Amino acid sequence: MDPRKARQGLNGGRILTILVSSLILAMIVWGAVELYGQMRPGRGFMDDNSTPPTSTESQPPPSAT
């Protein structure tokens, strides 16, 4: 068999280019999301600033009488 045909990884340069460009694109998207998160801080699920319901007289359940 010809040594050039038996050689593995002929497309290594193209695959490396795709991997590096996708890594750079992921870093750009991550940075954009970080900036957007700092510009618009949202409410977290633990930050509940709502007012509690007004208290009313509690009535005993019908089975307690």
N, C-alpha and C positions, 0 to 999 in steps of 0.2 A: 504494500500500500504506500502511496505517496506520502511522505512526511507532512506536507502542507495540508493534505486532506485529513490526515489522522490527528492533526493538531486541534485541540479544543479551545474554545473561547475566541473564535474569529470576530464575533460581534461585541467584544468587550468594550471598545471605545464608545460605541453607540449606547450601550446599556449604562455605562458610567455617566455619559452626558445626561441621559434621562433621569438617573438617580440623583445626580447633583442638582439638576434644574428643578426636580420635584421637591428636594429638600429646601432649596432657596424659596420656592413658591410657598411651601408650608410655613417657613419662617416669616415671610411677608404677611401671610394671612394671620398668623399668630400675633404679630405686632399690631396689625390693624384692629384685631379684636381687643387687644390690651388697651389701645388708645380709646376705642369706643367705650370700653367698660369704665375708663377713668372719666370720660366726658359725661356719661349718663349713669351715675351710680343709681342702681335700682334698689328697690326694697328686697331684702333677703326674706326668706320664709320665717326667720326667727324675729325679725323686726316688725312687730305688730303694734302699731300706734293707734289702733282703733279703740273706741271707748267701750267699756264693758256694758252689758245691758243694764237698764235701770232696775233697781231692786223693787220687787213687789212683795206684798204679803204672801208668805208661803201658806198654802192650805194643806192640811194633812191629807194623805190619800184616803179614798172612801173606805178602804178596808181597815183603817186605824180607828174608826169611830165605833 
